[in-house]
């Protein structure tokens, strides 16, 4: 029987938008015996550009992941470097729950001494500041840099490569030459289309967060490992119905 992995897109979007997100996992990337299912949240944030949207993403991602074990999934990946809903889902589920921020930042620490996060706009900086503080990784951070360009979370970078890729390369180069970065982390899974270009132009490793988190998920499943329930204790009185009110609103 194949291992099934649910990847949760944190922004509500149509089928075409979900397919654009799923393109970060190319043909041949998934090991034989594994099945990947991308699922968009039913309702929630628009851009992740504020503390308000951060709360919505935590809520909607948690709602989408709560039933994963009951649906027969063997693991959950969260498709956002904000790691939205990670702690809540680890508390509620026993199957592995993996997120790109935690995965990519720690892989970066394994590959170099200092890493920089290169992202689309400054409005996402609070997302990284929150997780970097929680993971106690600031001593390993060279810088946070953005290209000050509003992201398109459905169409992603398609049609914008000529301008966006050059801006990303410029900021990544400054992170290496001025800030002391020896690893570059893309600040969003929505930036995956730029990975091959940047990796071919830069002299340091470039981490594609969605791919890293998925491969880590496969590794944990192969090793029979999951998160510690001592670190993420289960609630004594779960109230899952509070989250599933989204379903009730959609059906009304």
Rosetta silent file (secondary structure, phi, psi, omega in degrees, C-alpha in Angstrom):
SEQUENCE: XXXXXXXXXXXXXXXXXXXXXXXXXXXXXXXXXXXXXXXXXXXXXXXXXXXXXXXXXXXXXXXXXXXXXXXXXXXXXXXXXXXXXXXXXXXXXXXXXXXXXXXXXXXXXXXXXXXXXXXXXXXXXXXXXXXXXXXXXXXXXXXXXXXXXXXXXXXXXXXXXXXXXXXXXXXXXXXXXXXXXXXXXXXXXXXXXXXXXXXXXXXXXXXXXXXXXXXXXXXXXXXXXXXXXXXXXXXXXXXXXXXXXXXXXXXX
SCORE:     score description
SCORE:     0.000 S_00000001
   1 L     0.000  134.866 -177.717    0.000    0.000    0.000 S_00000001
   2 L   -73.543  154.283  173.876    1.352    3.423   -0.949 S_00000001
   3 E   -86.139  130.784 -176.751    2.112    6.144    1.573 S_00000001
   4 E  -108.095  130.197 -178.769   -0.200    9.127    1.142 S_00000001
   5 E  -120.137  124.550  175.507    0.963   12.673    1.905 S_00000001
   6 E   -94.135  125.477  175.713   -1.426   15.623    2.125 S_00000001
   7 E  -109.813  118.651 -172.089    0.129   18.980    1.208 S_00000001
   8 E   -97.323  117.495  174.655   -1.998   21.875    2.455 S_00000001
   9 E   -81.100  124.721 -169.387   -2.080   25.115    0.454 S_00000001
  10 L   -81.244   -4.702 -179.223   -2.705   27.891    3.029 S_00000001
  11 L  -117.120  131.274  178.007   -4.637   30.239    0.721 S_00000001
  12 L   -64.351  131.678 -179.303   -8.070   29.342   -0.720 S_00000001
  13 L  -156.632  165.655 -178.058   -7.825   28.978   -4.495 S_00000001
  14 L   -80.148 -179.140 -176.256   -9.344   27.206   -7.480 S_00000001
  15 H   -59.066  -40.580 -179.402   -8.121   24.033   -9.185 S_00000001
  16 H   -63.897  -40.790  178.673   -5.783   25.924  -11.521 S_00000001
  17 H   -63.766  -41.447  178.812   -4.147   27.709   -8.594 S_00000001
  18 H   -64.897  -38.673  178.540   -3.633   24.441   -6.738 S_00000001
  19 H   -64.035  -36.953  175.969   -2.090   22.896   -9.867 S_00000001
  20 H   -62.998  -39.846  178.447    0.381   25.790  -10.069 S_00000001
  21 H   -67.712  -38.294 -176.341    1.377   25.135   -6.481 S_00000001
  22 H   -69.895  -15.773 -179.505    1.691   21.397   -7.096 S_00000001
  23 L   -66.645  -13.701  177.405    4.205   22.026   -9.910 S_00000001
  24 L   -68.514  -17.764  174.876    6.896   22.506   -7.260 S_00000001
  25 L  -105.478   92.463 -172.478    6.892   18.696   -6.969 S_00000001
  26 L   -74.156  167.020  175.797    7.975   17.701  -10.518 S_00000001
  27 L   -57.176  135.699  178.658    7.508   14.371  -12.263 S_00000001
  28 L    86.983   -6.931 -178.095    9.927   11.782  -10.938 S_00000001
  29 L   -79.645  -33.078 -178.533   10.504   13.661   -7.663 S_00000001
  30 L   -83.102  130.129 -179.779    8.158   11.488   -5.604 S_00000001
  31 L   -65.064  149.687  173.691    9.548    8.076   -4.719 S_00000001
  32 L   -55.688  139.546 -179.934    7.684    4.978   -5.923 S_00000001
  33 L    92.404    4.313  178.312    5.123    3.941   -3.347 S_00000001
  34 E  -122.675  143.347  177.410    4.209    7.496   -2.341 S_00000001
  35 E  -124.874  129.799 -179.174    1.153    9.520   -3.333 S_00000001
  36 E  -110.072  129.528  178.297    0.991   13.302   -3.000 S_00000001
  37 E  -124.028  115.725  174.506   -2.329   15.142   -2.734 S_00000001
  38 E   -86.240  133.498  179.440   -2.397   18.957   -2.754 S_00000001
  39 E  -136.091  127.090  177.423   -5.415   20.434   -0.986 S_00000001
  40 E   -84.081  146.197  173.129   -6.312   24.102   -0.658 S_00000001
  41 L   -62.674  154.529 -175.483   -7.868   25.435    2.538 S_00000001
  42 L   -77.088  -32.447 -179.450  -11.592   26.123    2.184 S_00000001
  43 L  -157.676  160.833  177.938  -11.471   29.722    3.410 S_00000001
  44 L   151.613 -142.908 -170.859   -8.976   32.055    4.997 S_00000001
  45 L   -73.090  163.987  178.809   -6.231   34.570    4.310 S_00000001
  46 L  -103.572  -44.053 -173.803   -5.489   36.383    1.068 S_00000001
  47 L  -132.740  -14.685 -173.874   -1.768   37.261    1.210 S_00000001
  48 L    66.747   30.123 -172.103   -0.306   36.414    4.623 S_00000001
  49 L  -100.627   12.772 -175.467    0.751   40.052    4.770 S_00000001
  50 L  -158.199  165.950  175.526   -0.394   40.898    8.302 S_00000001
  51 H   -63.578  -31.414  176.652   -0.852   39.508   11.793 S_00000001
  52 H   -62.064  -49.267  178.614   -4.540   39.231   10.939 S_00000001
  53 H   -65.390  -32.421  177.633   -3.792   36.995    7.956 S_00000001
  54 H   -59.679  -43.190  177.497   -1.343   35.017   10.065 S_00000001
  55 H   -63.185  -43.735  179.350   -4.165   34.074   12.425 S_00000001
  56 H   -61.565  -40.236 -179.932   -6.408   33.096    9.507 S_00000001
  57 H   -67.237  -41.818  176.303   -3.693   30.867    8.046 S_00000001
  58 H   -57.325  -45.548 -177.362   -3.100   29.120   11.363 S_00000001
  59 H   -65.964  -51.330 -173.224   -6.832   28.478   11.675 S_00000001
  60 H   -70.934  -36.662  177.554   -7.530   27.344    8.108 S_00000001
  61 H   -66.886  -40.870  177.305   -4.439   25.130    7.779 S_00000001
  62 H   -60.700  -44.465  179.439   -5.271   23.455   11.092 S_00000001
  63 H   -59.488  -43.169 -177.903   -8.831   22.827    9.903 S_00000001
  64 H   -68.149  -27.965 -176.368   -7.582   21.276    6.651 S_00000001
  65 H   -92.907  -16.198 -172.179   -5.146   18.998    8.450 S_00000001
  66 L   -59.468  -36.644 -174.875   -7.259   17.769   11.352 S_00000001
  67 L   -90.793    6.186 -172.607   -8.916   14.937    9.422 S_00000001
  68 L   -56.733  -46.351  179.848   -5.743   13.751    7.693 S_00000001
  69 L   -63.849  -43.370  179.663   -5.296   10.609    9.763 S_00000001
  70 L   -63.133  -31.393  179.877   -8.979    9.691    9.463 S_00000001
  71 L   -80.936   -1.141  176.587   -8.752   10.163    5.688 S_00000001
  72 L    91.571   10.828  177.335   -5.907    7.644    5.526 S_00000001
  73 L   -77.734  147.682 -178.675   -2.999   10.027    5.027 S_00000001
  74 L   -97.200  -13.766  179.330    0.354    8.975    6.427 S_00000001
  75 E  -163.928  162.333  177.449    1.786   12.493    6.753 S_00000001
  76 E  -127.366  132.525  169.349    0.962   16.173    6.328 S_00000001
  77 E  -114.470  142.266  179.635    3.098   18.860    4.699 S_00000001
  78 E  -105.551  123.428 -171.178    2.206   22.538    5.054 S_00000001
  79 L   -89.874   55.700  174.974    2.779   24.523    1.865 S_00000001
  80 L  -159.977  136.472 -179.473    3.986   27.776    3.391 S_00000001
  81 L   -70.734  -10.395  173.780    7.290   28.933    4.878 S_00000001
  82 L   -71.212  -12.821 -178.159    5.265   30.641    7.624 S_00000001
  83 L    57.776   34.114 -177.034    4.750   27.103    9.037 S_00000001
  84 L   -58.755  132.143  176.392    1.123   28.022    9.723 S_00000001
  85 L    76.671    1.465 -174.566   -0.727   25.504   11.889 S_00000001
  86 H   -59.423  -53.888 -175.416    2.377   23.365   12.454 S_00000001
  87 H   -65.030  -40.625 -179.832    2.318   23.253   16.249 S_00000001
  88 H   -63.742  -43.929 -179.754   -1.449   22.788   16.491 S_00000001
  89 H   -69.065  -35.381  176.175   -1.458   19.910   14.006 S_00000001
  90 H   -65.850  -32.367  176.867    1.493   18.240   15.700 S_00000001
  91 H   -68.297  -37.947 -173.060   -0.445   18.457   18.945 S_00000001
  92 H   -88.869  -30.265 -174.433   -3.570   16.896   17.429 S_00000001
  93 L  -108.069  154.554  174.712   -2.053   14.318   15.041 S_00000001
  94 L  -101.655  -20.312  176.329    0.356   11.447   15.556 S_00000001
  95 L   -71.780  156.867 -178.952    1.387   11.154   11.883 S_00000001
  96 E   -59.096  137.291  173.687    4.343   13.337   10.792 S_00000001
  97 E  -124.719  118.763 -172.220    3.534   17.000   10.195 S_00000001
  98 E  -121.125  145.926  179.028    6.257   18.861    8.293 S_00000001
  99 E  -134.457  148.838 -173.345    6.598   22.523    7.330 S_00000001
 100 H   -67.256  -35.263 -178.256    8.950   24.282    4.879 S_00000001
 101 H   -63.430  -57.011  179.218   10.268   26.979    7.201 S_00000001
 102 H   -56.088  -45.106 -177.603   11.499   24.658    9.935 S_00000001
 103 H   -63.502  -49.495 -174.648   12.807   22.172    7.369 S_00000001
 104 H   -69.171  -41.275 -178.832   14.629   24.686    5.170 S_00000001
 105 H   -63.658  -41.257 -179.352   16.159   26.739    7.968 S_00000001
 106 H   -73.986  -34.975  173.609   17.629   23.682    9.664 S_00000001
 107 H   -63.374  -39.576  177.583   18.887   22.222    6.385 S_00000001
 108 H   -59.164  -39.624  179.039   20.528   25.598    5.718 S_00000001
 109 H   -67.025  -26.264  177.178   22.306   25.322    9.063 S_00000001
 110 H   -77.778  -25.213 -174.963   23.614   21.915    7.996 S_00000001
 111 H   -96.438  -16.785 -177.235   24.962   23.279    4.708 S_00000001
 112 L  -158.410 -174.166 -179.298   26.582   26.501    5.881 S_00000001
 113 L   -93.725  -37.406 -177.525   27.315   28.893    8.713 S_00000001
 114 L  -137.889  137.264  176.902   24.890   31.720    7.857 S_00000001
 115 E  -123.350  153.187  174.144   21.798   31.786    5.665 S_00000001
 116 E  -117.961  144.448  174.849   19.714   34.568    4.173 S_00000001
 117 E   -99.912  123.547  178.401   16.017   34.436    3.324 S_00000001
 118 E  -109.538  122.355 -172.352   15.168   36.043   -0.014 S_00000001
 119 E  -134.365 -179.019 -173.342   11.484   36.808   -0.413 S_00000001
 120 L   -79.825  -45.484 -177.887    8.962   38.750   -2.480 S_00000001
 121 L  -149.038  160.783 -175.797    8.052   41.653   -0.205 S_00000001
 122 H   -62.536  -24.850 -177.235    8.750   43.121    3.226 S_00000001
 123 H   -61.468  -18.136  177.616    5.229   42.284    4.395 S_00000001
 124 H   -89.849   -6.185 -179.029    6.317   38.655    4.866 S_00000001
 125 H   -56.538  -41.826  179.470    9.198   39.526    7.213 S_00000001
 126 H   -58.675  -29.712  178.227    7.054   39.120   10.380 S_00000001
 127 H   -63.456  -43.271 -179.873    6.347   35.517    9.370 S_00000001
 128 H   -72.813  -39.078 -179.930   10.057   34.699    9.365 S_00000001
 129 H   -60.203  -37.925  178.970   10.785   36.711   12.491 S_00000001
 130 H   -64.185  -50.181 -175.697    8.189   34.688   14.384 S_00000001
 131 H   -73.770  -38.462  178.662    9.516   31.280   13.373 S_00000001
 132 H   -62.511  -35.568  176.118   13.216   32.180   13.572 S_00000001
 133 H   -68.287  -45.127  179.975   12.639   33.378   17.115 S_00000001
 134 H   -62.521  -38.997 -178.370   10.706   30.236   18.042 S_00000001
 135 L   -86.007   -2.094  177.490   13.395   27.983   16.546 S_00000001
 136 L    57.674   46.107 -175.845   16.186   30.050   18.172 S_00000001
 137 L  -109.196    4.358 -177.126   18.027   30.385   14.869 S_00000001
 138 H   -55.482  -35.097  178.062   18.834   34.107   14.767 S_00000001
 139 H   -61.129  -17.694 -178.400   22.580   33.474   15.371 S_00000001
 140 H  -101.530    3.481 -176.688   22.639   31.608   12.046 S_00000001
 141 E   -96.750  125.250  175.886   20.768   34.275   10.037 S_00000001
 142 E   -83.106  -42.538 -178.371   22.757   36.623    7.825 S_00000001
 143 E  -173.508  163.377  166.728   19.793   38.696    6.610 S_00000001
 144 E  -114.809  126.781  179.620   16.226   38.924    5.393 S_00000001
 145 E  -133.547  146.465  177.032   15.910   40.541    1.962 S_00000001
 146 E  -131.860  164.466  176.529   12.984   41.163   -0.368 S_00000001
 147 L  -100.923    7.484  173.968   12.458   42.420   -3.914 S_00000001
 148 L    53.887   47.434 -178.537    9.513   44.579   -2.769 S_00000001
 149 L  -128.353  122.489 -178.939    7.145   42.998   -5.279 S_00000001
 150 L   -61.801  128.328 -176.061    3.579   42.037   -4.410 S_00000001
 151 L   -79.398  154.476  171.198    3.212   38.264   -4.920 S_00000001
 152 L  -110.204  102.539 -170.198    0.620   36.496   -7.049 S_00000001
 153 L   -78.357   -8.449  177.124   -0.170   33.439   -4.951 S_00000001
 154 L  -101.551  -51.652 -179.942   -2.234   31.727   -7.658 S_00000001
 155 L   -80.249  -19.193 -179.243   -0.335   32.464  -10.883 S_00000001
 156 L    62.301 -133.673 -173.712    3.006   32.551   -9.016 S_00000001
 157 L  -100.040    3.189 -177.782    5.945   33.798  -11.124 S_00000001
 158 L   -58.543  129.511 -179.940    4.732   32.641  -14.545 S_00000001
 159 L    84.189   -5.250 -177.487    5.144   35.400  -17.125 S_00000001
 160 L  -117.995    8.739 -171.302    7.196   37.516  -14.738 S_00000001
 161 H   -56.767  -44.804 -172.724   10.457   35.594  -14.915 S_00000001
 162 H   -59.373  -41.447 -178.480   12.541   38.191  -16.749 S_00000001
 163 H   -84.140  -49.686 -173.216   11.935   40.901  -14.163 S_00000001
 164 H   -67.224  -44.194 -178.448   11.441   38.895  -10.974 S_00000001
 165 H   -60.212  -40.273  179.804   14.345   36.479  -11.446 S_00000001
 166 H   -64.827  -40.616  178.298   16.774   39.361  -11.979 S_00000001
 167 H   -64.792  -42.607  179.086   15.559   41.096   -8.823 S_00000001
 168 H   -64.033  -41.341  178.319   15.885   37.910   -6.800 S_00000001
 169 H   -62.123  -41.779  179.262   19.383   37.318   -8.143 S_00000001
 170 H   -60.507  -47.415 -178.787   20.395   40.853   -7.212 S_00000001
 171 H   -68.867  -36.786  177.638   19.176   40.515   -3.625 S_00000001
 172 H   -66.294  -38.665  178.232   20.675   37.052   -3.218 S_00000001
 173 H   -64.593  -41.905  177.001   24.020   38.328   -4.488 S_00000001
 174 H   -64.181  -37.542  178.436   23.929   41.209   -1.997 S_00000001
 175 H   -62.380  -37.738  179.905   23.083   38.742    0.777 S_00000001
 176 H   -74.589  -49.042 -172.150   26.187   36.732   -0.094 S_00000001
 177 H   -79.639  -33.825 -175.785   28.602   39.599   -0.760 S_00000001
 178 L  -103.690  -35.422 -173.359   27.444   42.133    1.849 S_00000001
 179 L   -96.804  -14.514  177.899   25.620   40.154    4.546 S_00000001
 180 L    89.110   17.354  178.792   27.848   37.088    4.724 S_00000001
 181 L   -71.016  137.729  171.797   25.301   34.466    3.677 S_00000001
 182 L  -117.337    4.506  171.054   26.699   31.142    2.502 S_00000001
 183 E  -143.607  141.565  176.512   23.265   29.566    1.925 S_00000001
 184 E  -113.721  132.047  176.092   20.163   31.139    0.365 S_00000001
 185 E  -114.015  125.115  173.366   16.640   30.090    1.358 S_00000001
 186 E   -67.566  134.561 -171.236   13.698   31.036   -0.850 S_00000001
 187 L   -82.224    1.463  179.957   11.166   32.748    1.391 S_00000001
 188 L  -157.445  144.844  174.027    8.064   31.118   -0.061 S_00000001
 189 H   -66.394  -19.635  177.672    7.029   27.886   -1.719 S_00000001
 190 H   -71.934   -8.698 -179.011    5.355   30.154   -4.316 S_00000001
 191 H   -97.221   10.859 -171.814    8.846   31.136   -5.505 S_00000001
 192 H   -60.029  -26.730 -178.656    9.798   27.616   -6.586 S_00000001
 193 H   -66.316  -18.899 -178.929    9.915   28.568  -10.280 S_00000001
 194 H   -89.871   -6.661 -171.479   12.977   30.720   -9.585 S_00000001
 195 H   -62.211  -51.568 -176.785   14.987   27.982   -7.895 S_00000001
 196 H   -60.057  -41.573  179.461   16.726   26.459  -10.917 S_00000001
 197 H   -61.467  -50.230 -177.604   17.672   29.898  -12.251 S_00000001
 198 H   -66.396  -40.495 -179.695   19.137   31.103   -8.953 S_00000001
 199 H   -62.155  -31.851 -179.676   20.907   27.816   -8.264 S_00000001
 200 H   -79.495  -19.094 -175.452   22.628   28.059  -11.650 S_00000001
 201 H  -101.682  -21.957 -173.879   23.748   31.669  -11.068 S_00000001
 202 L  -102.478  155.242 -176.108   24.865   31.656   -7.428 S_00000001
 203 L   -92.860    2.391 -178.570   27.968   30.171   -5.874 S_00000001
 204 L  -123.443  163.627  177.449   26.195   28.922   -2.729 S_00000001
 205 E   -61.495  141.415  175.926   23.396   26.371   -2.105 S_00000001
 206 E  -119.206  122.913 -173.250   19.880   27.615   -2.817 S_00000001
 207 E   -98.964  125.377  175.786   17.109   25.898   -0.885 S_00000001
 208 L   -95.079  102.851 -165.966   13.705   25.304   -2.454 S_00000001
 209 H   -62.813  -37.255 -179.594   11.544   24.995    0.700 S_00000001
 210 H   -64.615  -40.689  179.339    8.616   23.019   -0.676 S_00000001
 211 H   -69.441  -39.380  179.587   10.859   20.305   -2.085 S_00000001
 212 H   -62.971  -45.518 -177.527   12.987   20.132    1.055 S_00000001
 213 H   -67.004  -38.304  179.192    9.969   19.711    3.341 S_00000001
 214 H   -65.557  -44.702 -179.351    8.417   17.036    1.131 S_00000001
 215 H   -64.638  -34.940  175.742   11.648   15.019    0.939 S_00000001
 216 H   -64.801  -35.537  176.906   12.048   15.294    4.705 S_00000001
 217 H   -61.887  -47.331  176.599    8.526   13.932    4.984 S_00000001
 218 H   -57.975  -42.875 -178.221    9.466   10.900    2.875 S_00000001
 219 H   -61.070  -46.217 -179.756   12.569   10.389    5.016 S_00000001
 220 H   -62.583  -40.163  178.763   10.611   10.395    8.275 S_00000001
 221 H   -64.764  -40.301  179.073    8.111    7.926    6.872 S_00000001
 222 H   -64.615  -35.802 -177.914   10.909    5.633    5.692 S_00000001
 223 H   -87.437   -5.792 -178.615   12.550    5.767    9.119 S_00000001
 224 L    70.536   30.854 -177.757    9.281    5.339   10.999 S_00000001
 225 L  -108.192  150.218  171.748    9.752    8.649   12.823 S_00000001
 226 L  -147.723  176.405 -177.490    7.291   11.345   13.825 S_00000001
 227 L   -65.705  154.211  179.922    7.237   14.331   16.163 S_00000001
 228 L   -74.942  125.932  176.872    7.536   13.809   19.906 S_00000001
 229 L   -76.648  -10.377  170.548    4.221   13.844   21.710 S_00000001
 230 L   -74.220  -38.013  177.700    6.094   14.975   24.802 S_00000001
 231 L   -75.500  -32.603 -178.168    7.087   18.103   22.902 S_00000001
 232 L  -126.086   71.668 -174.724    3.633   18.438   21.298 S_00000001
 233 L   -63.506  145.385  179.182    1.177   16.970   23.847 S_00000001
 234 L   -72.310  147.658  176.898   -2.312   16.075   22.692 S_00000001
 235 L   -67.934  140.429  178.984   -5.224   18.180   24.007 S_00000001
 236 L   -72.871  -26.950  179.912   -7.127   16.537   26.837 S_00000001
 237 L  -135.313   79.397 -178.871  -10.433   17.837   25.480 S_00000001
 238 L   -60.610  143.323  177.600  -10.261   18.317   21.688 S_00000001
 239 L  -127.720   60.057 -176.156  -12.842   20.683   20.195 S_00000001
 240 H   -59.882  -27.839 -178.312  -12.439   19.932   16.510 S_00000001
 241 H   -62.313  -23.622  177.564  -15.973   21.136   15.811 S_00000001
 242 H   -64.696  -35.977  178.925  -14.791   24.692   16.432 S_00000001
 243 H   -77.379  -37.737 -172.997  -12.571   24.408   13.359 S_00000001
 244 L   -77.629    6.000  173.725  -15.060   22.599   11.171 S_00000001
 245 H   -61.235  -23.042  175.755  -17.523   25.468   11.311 S_00000001
 246 H   -59.057  -43.787  177.660  -15.944   26.435    7.969 S_00000001
 247 H   -59.277  -44.272 -178.006  -17.593   23.356    6.445 S_00000001
 248 H   -63.441  -38.519  179.612  -20.938   24.344    7.933 S_00000001
 249 H   -67.889  -38.918 -179.986  -20.671   27.858    6.512 S_00000001
 250 H   -67.662  -31.029 -177.974  -19.810   26.533    3.048 S_00000001
 251 H   -86.307  -13.180 -177.398  -22.777   24.168    3.093 S_00000001
 252 L   -69.352    0.000    0.000  -25.249   26.782    4.355 S_00000001
